[in-house]
Amino acid sequence: MAEPSSVVGQWRFDEPVGQVALDDGPYALDGRLGLTDGVDSRDPGRIAGVDSGALHFDGHALVRLPAAPQLKPATLTLEAVVRAGQSPGSYRYVVSHGAQGCVAGAYGLYTAKDGGIAFYVFDGDSYYLTAAVKPSDVWNGAWHHVAGVFDGATVRLFLDGHPVGTAFPAPKPIAYSLTSADHFIGTYQGTCALPLTGDVDLIRMWQGALAPDYLASLSDTALTPQPTLGPPTTDVPSANQSESDGEAPGTRSTIEPIAPGTVLPAPAAATSGAATTSTPGAPARACQVKPSSTRVTLGRTTTVTVRVALRGVPLKNARVVAMAASNRRVAAASTNSAGAAKLKVKVAKRGTIRVKVAGRADCGAASLTVVKAKAKAAK
């Protein structure tokens, strides 16, 4: 039986104003509209969605997510609710993670060659592409739910809960060490930019594959306006074992694709770039861990004040721990009412100390470098 899948992030775009796309998921991976924390020309516009907010992408706009290991699952399900009156064109991205030149990301949900919609995963040498929906099935002025699933053995696309074509073999692991590791909604940013023209109401990402009928139920919910009384829902769905069985048979009819699934080798020149973690300008994690110093002295006790805040609000009674490279705890303290904890750090070996918040997967981490004491000047 499959392990239960879990939500990595859920972005509903229901905020009425501001530069932040809030993540309802467990890791608080809030996105940022545009290139900067202020208003700029790459901001998507805020519009009405299925029952609350959505974003309009004009062929230049983007949302960027913070760097986070949770965005690199071994298997995944990627959902989106999208709308456009006509095809955005070929190779236009709803979601991209990473980039290798102008070839492929680690995974992507995009319009593919024919301008409809498809999903792929990339193993560093080739990308494995699902069957593709024709443009008139998805870009016809109505809201549609699309989802790509990679279960470790196959990739498959769903439109409004209906499977598109058949599952296509994808037996290789996803390559995450690409020349870019950045995650975008509404564009691909490698050596080329492939932005979307259209509307996006929801992005939801899961670690693990979902069963077809459970995915269909999520589609129905996403496309059904909720009652107008009360604030918009921010509920995050969960999946049990049976709902996480990507190989389970589905009961909905299959949509005839415009193109079958395929494997496409990347040009050799495109796979030779050096890997990086993130290009400058990524937004910070919503839960931030900020030490007063990034260095501690070898063999001496160094007091480091660590401040922890979630979306600008100090976190009190949070347990902050400092871990050596050997995964040995070297210091720990709890935050006070101002979100500050004082760590007294003393280590006997050079290296890097990782500072994190125990039990808070939504918080980022900080690093402290262990340096040698400065030699005293001779008198």
C-alpha positions as CSV (number, residue, x, y, z in Angstrom):
1,M,0.0,0.0,0.0
2,A,1.3,3.5,-0.8
3,E,2.4,5.9,1.9
4,P,0.0,8.7,2.5
5,S,0.7,11.7,0.3
6,S,0.9,15.1,2.0
7,V,0.5,18.7,0.9
8,V,3.8,20.6,0.4
9,G,2.2,24.0,-0.4
10,Q,-1.2,25.5,-1.3
11,W,-1.4,29.0,-2.8
12,R,-5.0,30.3,-3.3
13,F,-4.2,34.0,-4.1
14,D,-7.1,35.2,-2.0
15,E,-5.2,38.2,-0.5
16,P,-7.0,41.4,-1.6
17,V,-3.8,43.4,-1.9
18,G,0.0,43.2,-1.2
19,Q,3.0,41.5,-2.7
20,V,2.7,38.2,-0.9
21,A,1.0,35.0,-2.1
22,L,0.3,33.2,1.1
23,D,0.9,29.5,1.5
24,D,-1.7,27.7,3.6
25,G,0.4,24.5,3.7
26,P,2.6,23.2,6.5
27,Y,5.9,24.9,5.5
28,A,4.6,28.5,5.0
29,L,6.3,28.9,1.6
30,D,4.8,32.3,0.9
31,G,5.5,33.5,-2.7
32,R,6.3,37.0,-3.8
33,L,4.6,38.8,-6.6
34,G,7.0,40.2,-9.1
35,L,10.8,40.8,-8.9
36,T,10.9,42.8,-5.6
37,D,9.1,43.3,-2.3
38,G,7.6,46.5,-3.7
39,V,5.3,47.1,-6.6
40,D,7.0,46.5,-9.9
41,S,6.2,45.8,-13.6
42,R,6.4,42.0,-13.1
43,D,3.6,41.8,-10.6
44,P,0.5,39.8,-11.7
45,G,-2.8,41.5,-11.3
46,R,-5.3,40.5,-8.6
47,I,-8.7,39.4,-10.0
48,A,-11.8,37.5,-9.0
49,G,-11.4,33.7,-9.1
50,V,-13.8,30.8,-8.8
51,D,-15.1,32.2,-5.5
52,S,-12.5,34.6,-4.2
53,G,-9.2,35.8,-5.5
54,A,-7.0,34.8,-8.4
55,L,-4.0,36.2,-10.3
56,H,-3.8,37.4,-13.9
57,F,-0.5,36.9,-15.7
58,D,0.1,39.2,-18.6
59,G,3.0,37.5,-20.4
60,H,5.5,39.3,-18.2
61,A,4.3,38.7,-14.6
62,L,5.6,36.0,-12.2
63,V,5.3,34.7,-8.6
64,R,8.6,33.4,-7.1
65,L,8.7,31.0,-4.1
66,P,11.5,30.8,-1.5
67,A,14.2,28.2,-1.7
68,A,13.1,25.2,0.2
69,P,14.0,21.5,0.2
70,Q,10.3,20.6,0.4
71,L,9.9,21.7,-3.2
72,K,12.1,18.8,-4.3
73,P,10.0,15.7,-3.6
74,A,10.9,12.3,-5.1
75,T,7.3,11.8,-6.3
76,L,4.6,14.5,-6.6
77,T,1.2,15.7,-7.6
78,L,0.9,19.3,-8.9
79,E,-2.5,20.9,-9.2
80,A,-3.6,24.2,-10.8
81,V,-6.8,25.9,-11.6
82,V,-6.3,28.0,-14.8
83,R,-8.3,30.1,-17.3
84,A,-7.7,31.8,-20.6
85,G,-9.8,32.7,-23.6
86,Q,-7.3,31.3,-26.0
87,S,-4.0,29.4,-25.9
88,P,-1.2,31.3,-24.3
89,G,1.1,29.8,-27.0
90,S,3.6,27.0,-27.0
91,Y,5.9,26.2,-24.0
92,R,4.3,28.7,-21.6
93,Y,4.5,27.8,-17.9
94,V,2.0,27.6,-15.2
95,V,4.6,26.2,-12.7
96,S,8.3,25.6,-13.1
97,H,10.9,24.3,-10.7
98,G,14.5,24.9,-11.6
99,A,15.9,25.3,-15.1
100,Q,18.6,23.8,-17.3
101,G,19.3,26.5,-19.9
102,C,16.2,26.9,-22.1
103,V,15.5,23.1,-22.1
104,A,13.6,22.0,-19.0
105,G,13.1,22.4,-15.3
106,A,13.2,19.6,-12.8
107,Y,9.4,19.4,-13.3
108,G,6.9,21.7,-15.1
109,L,3.3,22.2,-15.8
110,Y,3.1,24.0,-19.2
111,T,1.4,24.4,-22.5
112,A,3.8,22.2,-24.4
113,K,4.4,22.2,-28.2
114,D,0.7,22.3,-29.2
115,G,-0.3,25.1,-26.8
116,G,-2.7,23.0,-24.6
117,I,-1.4,21.7,-21.3
118,A,1.0,18.9,-20.2
119,F,3.3,17.9,-17.3
120,Y,6.8,16.6,-17.3
121,V,9.7,15.5,-15.1
122,F,13.4,15.8,-16.0
123,D,16.1,13.4,-15.1
124,G,19.0,15.6,-16.2
125,D,19.4,14.0,-19.6
126,S,15.8,13.6,-20.9
127,Y,12.4,14.8,-19.9
128,Y,9.4,12.6,-19.6
129,L,6.2,14.3,-20.9
130,T,2.6,13.3,-20.3
131,A,0.0,13.1,-23.0
132,A,-1.1,16.7,-23.8
133,V,-4.5,18.3,-23.8
134,K,-5.5,20.2,-26.9
135,P,-5.9,24.0,-26.5
136,S,-9.6,24.2,-26.9
137,D,-10.2,21.7,-24.1
138,V,-8.5,23.9,-21.5
139,W,-8.1,27.5,-22.9
140,N,-11.7,28.2,-23.7
141,G,-12.6,31.0,-21.2
142,A,-13.7,28.7,-18.4
143,W,-11.9,27.7,-15.2
144,H,-10.3,24.3,-15.4
145,H,-8.5,22.1,-13.0
146,V,-5.3,20.5,-14.3
147,A,-3.0,18.1,-12.5
148,G,0.3,16.3,-13.2
149,V,1.3,13.2,-11.3
150,F,4.7,11.5,-11.1
151,D,4.6,8.3,-9.1
152,G,8.3,7.3,-9.6
153,A,7.4,5.0,-12.5
154,T,5.0,7.0,-14.7
155,V,3.8,10.5,-15.4
156,R,0.1,11.3,-16.1
157,L,-2.0,14.3,-16.7
158,F,-5.6,15.0,-15.5
159,L,-8.1,17.6,-16.7
160,D,-11.1,18.4,-14.5
161,G,-10.5,15.0,-12.9
162,H,-10.4,13.1,-16.2
163,P,-7.2,11.2,-17.1
164,V,-5.7,12.4,-20.4
165,G,-4.6,9.6,-22.6
166,T,-2.6,6.9,-20.8
167,A,0.2,7.0,-18.2
168,F,3.6,7.3,-19.8
169,P,6.7,5.5,-18.4
170,A,9.1,7.7,-16.4
171,P,11.4,5.4,-14.5
172,K,14.2,7.8,-13.7
173,P,14.5,10.0,-10.6
174,I,13.9,13.8,-10.9
175,A,17.1,15.8,-11.3
176,Y,17.2,18.7,-8.9
177,S,20.9,19.8,-9.5
178,L,20.2,22.0,-12.4
179,T,21.8,25.3,-13.4
180,S,18.9,27.0,-11.6
181,A,16.9,25.8,-8.6
182,D,14.3,28.5,-8.5
183,H,10.6,27.9,-8.3
184,F,8.1,30.1,-10.2
185,I,4.4,30.3,-10.8
186,G,3.5,31.9,-14.1
187,T,6.8,31.5,-15.9
188,Y,10.0,29.6,-16.6
189,Q,13.2,31.4,-15.9
190,G,16.4,29.8,-17.4
191,T,18.5,31.2,-20.2
192,C,15.1,32.0,-21.7
193,A,11.9,33.2,-20.1
194,L,8.6,31.4,-21.0
195,P,5.8,33.4,-19.2
196,L,2.1,32.7,-19.1
197,T,-0.7,34.8,-20.4
198,G,-3.8,33.7,-18.5
199,D,-5.3,33.4,-15.0
200,V,-4.4,31.2,-12.1
201,D,-6.8,30.6,-9.1
202,L,-5.0,27.8,-7.2
203,I,-1.7,26.0,-7.1
204,R,-1.4,23.0,-4.8
205,M,1.6,20.7,-4.6
206,W,1.7,17.3,-2.9
207,Q,4.6,15.1,-1.9
208,G,3.5,11.8,-3.4
209,A,1.1,10.6,-6.1
210,L,-2.7,10.8,-5.7
211,A,-5.3,8.3,-6.7
212,P,-7.3,9.3,-9.8
213,D,-10.7,9.4,-8.1
214,Y,-9.4,11.4,-5.1
215,L,-7.8,13.8,-7.6
216,A,-11.2,14.1,-9.3
217,S,-12.8,15.0,-6.0
218,L,-10.2,17.7,-5.4
219,S,-11.0,19.0,-8.9
220,D,-14.7,19.2,-8.2
221,T,-14.1,21.1,-5.0
222,A,-11.7,23.5,-6.6
223,L,-14.2,24.4,-9.4
224,T,-17.2,24.8,-7.2
225,P,-17.8,28.2,-5.6
226,Q,-18.2,28.0,-1.9
227,P,-21.1,29.8,0.0
228,T,-20.6,33.5,0.2
229,L,-21.1,33.7,4.0
230,G,-17.8,34.0,5.9
231,P,-14.2,34.4,4.8
232,P,-12.7,32.2,2.0
233,T,-11.7,28.7,3.2
234,T,-8.0,28.0,3.8
235,D,-8.5,24.3,4.5
236,V,-5.6,22.1,3.5
237,P,-6.7,18.6,2.3
238,S,-5.1,15.4,3.4
239,A,-4.9,12.0,1.8
240,N,-5.0,8.6,3.4
241,Q,-3.3,5.5,1.9
242,S,-6.0,4.5,-0.5
243,E,-6.2,8.2,-1.7
244,S,-2.5,8.1,-2.3
245,D,-2.5,5.1,-4.6
246,G,-1.5,6.6,-7.9
247,E,-1.8,3.3,-9.7
248,A,-5.4,2.8,-8.6
249,P,-8.0,2.6,-11.4
250,G,-10.2,5.7,-11.9
251,T,-13.9,5.8,-12.7
252,R,-13.9,8.9,-14.9
253,S,-13.8,8.8,-18.7
254,T,-10.5,9.4,-20.5
255,I,-9.9,12.5,-22.6
256,E,-8.3,11.9,-26.0
257,P,-5.0,13.8,-26.1
258,I,-3.7,16.0,-28.9
259,A,-0.3,14.3,-28.5
260,P,0.7,11.1,-26.7
261,G,3.3,10.9,-23.9
262,T,6.9,10.9,-24.9
263,V,10.5,11.1,-23.8
264,L,12.6,13.9,-25.2
265,P,16.4,13.9,-24.9
266,A,18.0,17.2,-24.0
267,P,20.8,18.5,-26.2
268,A,24.2,17.5,-24.8
269,A,25.3,21.1,-24.5
270,A,22.3,21.9,-22.3
271,T,23.1,19.3,-19.6
272,S,26.7,20.4,-19.0
273,G,26.1,23.5,-16.8
274,A,27.3,23.7,-13.2
275,A,24.6,23.2,-10.6
276,T,23.5,26.1,-8.3
277,T,21.1,26.4,-5.4
278,S,19.3,29.6,-6.2
279,T,19.9,32.8,-8.1
280,P,19.8,36.1,-6.1
281,G,16.5,37.7,-5.2
282,A,14.5,34.8,-3.9
283,P,11.9,35.8,-1.2
284,A,12.7,34.9,2.4
285,R,10.9,32.1,4.1
286,A,7.8,33.3,6.0
287,C,9.2,31.9,9.2
288,Q,12.6,33.4,9.6
289,V,15.5,32.5,11.8
290,K,18.0,35.4,12.2
291,P,21.1,35.1,14.3
292,S,22.9,38.1,15.7
293,S,26.2,36.8,14.3
294,T,27.0,34.3,11.6
295,R,30.4,33.4,13.2
296,V,31.4,31.6,16.3
297,T,35.0,31.3,17.6
298,L,36.6,27.8,17.8
299,G,37.1,26.6,21.4
300,R,35.4,29.6,23.0
301,T,31.9,30.1,24.2
302,T,30.1,32.5,21.9
303,T,26.7,34.0,22.8
304,V,24.4,34.3,19.7
305,T,21.0,35.8,20.0
306,V,18.6,34.2,17.5
307,R,15.3,35.9,16.6
308,V,12.4,33.9,15.2
309,A,9.4,35.4,13.6
310,L,6.5,34.1,11.4
311,R,5.3,36.7,8.9
312,G,6.8,39.4,11.0
313,V,5.2,38.3,14.3
314,P,7.7,37.1,17.0
315,L,7.4,33.4,17.9
316,K,7.6,32.9,21.7
317,N,8.4,29.6,23.4
318,A,10.0,28.3,20.3
319,R,12.9,25.9,20.9
320,V,15.9,27.0,19.0
321,V,18.7,24.4,18.6
322,A,22.2,24.6,17.2
323,M,23.5,21.4,15.6
324,A,27.0,20.5,14.5
325,A,27.8,18.8,11.3
326,S,27.8,15.4,13.1
327,N,24.1,16.1,14.0
328,R,25.2,16.7,17.6
329,R,23.3,19.4,19.5
330,V,25.8,22.0,20.8
331,A,23.3,24.5,22.2
332,A,19.6,25.1,22.8
333,A,17.3,27.8,24.2
334,S,13.7,28.9,24.0
335,T,12.5,32.2,22.6
336,N,11.1,34.9,25.0
337,S,8.1,37.1,24.3
338,A,10.1,39.1,21.8
339,G,10.9,35.9,19.8
340,A,14.6,36.0,20.9
341,A,16.7,33.0,22.2
342,K,20.2,33.2,23.5
343,L,22.5,30.4,22.5
344,K,25.8,29.8,24.2
345,V,27.8,27.9,21.5
346,K,31.2,26.2,22.1
347,V,32.7,23.8,19.6
348,A,36.1,22.1,19.3
349,K,36.1,21.6,15.6
350,R,35.9,23.9,12.6
351,G,32.9,23.6,10.3
352,T,29.3,24.9,10.1
353,I,26.7,25.0,12.8
354,R,23.1,24.8,11.7
355,V,20.5,26.7,13.7
356,K,16.8,25.7,13.4
357,V,13.6,25.7,15.3
358,A,12.7,22.2,16.8
359,G,9.3,20.9,15.7
360,R,8.7,23.8,13.2
361,A,9.0,22.5,9.6
362,D,7.7,25.9,8.4
363,C,10.7,27.7,9.7
364,G,13.9,28.1,7.7
365,A,17.3,27.7,9.2
366,A,20.5,29.7,9.6
367,S,24.2,28.7,9.5
368,L,27.0,29.7,11.8
369,T,30.6,29.4,10.6
370,V,33.2,28.2,13.2
371,V,36.4,30.3,12.8
372,K,39.8,30.3,14.5
373,A,40.5,32.9,17.2
374,K,42.6,35.8,15.9
375,A,46.2,35.6,17.0
376,K,47.2,38.2,19.6
377,A,49.6,40.8,18.2
378,A,53.1,40.6,19.7
379,K,54.1,43.4,22.0
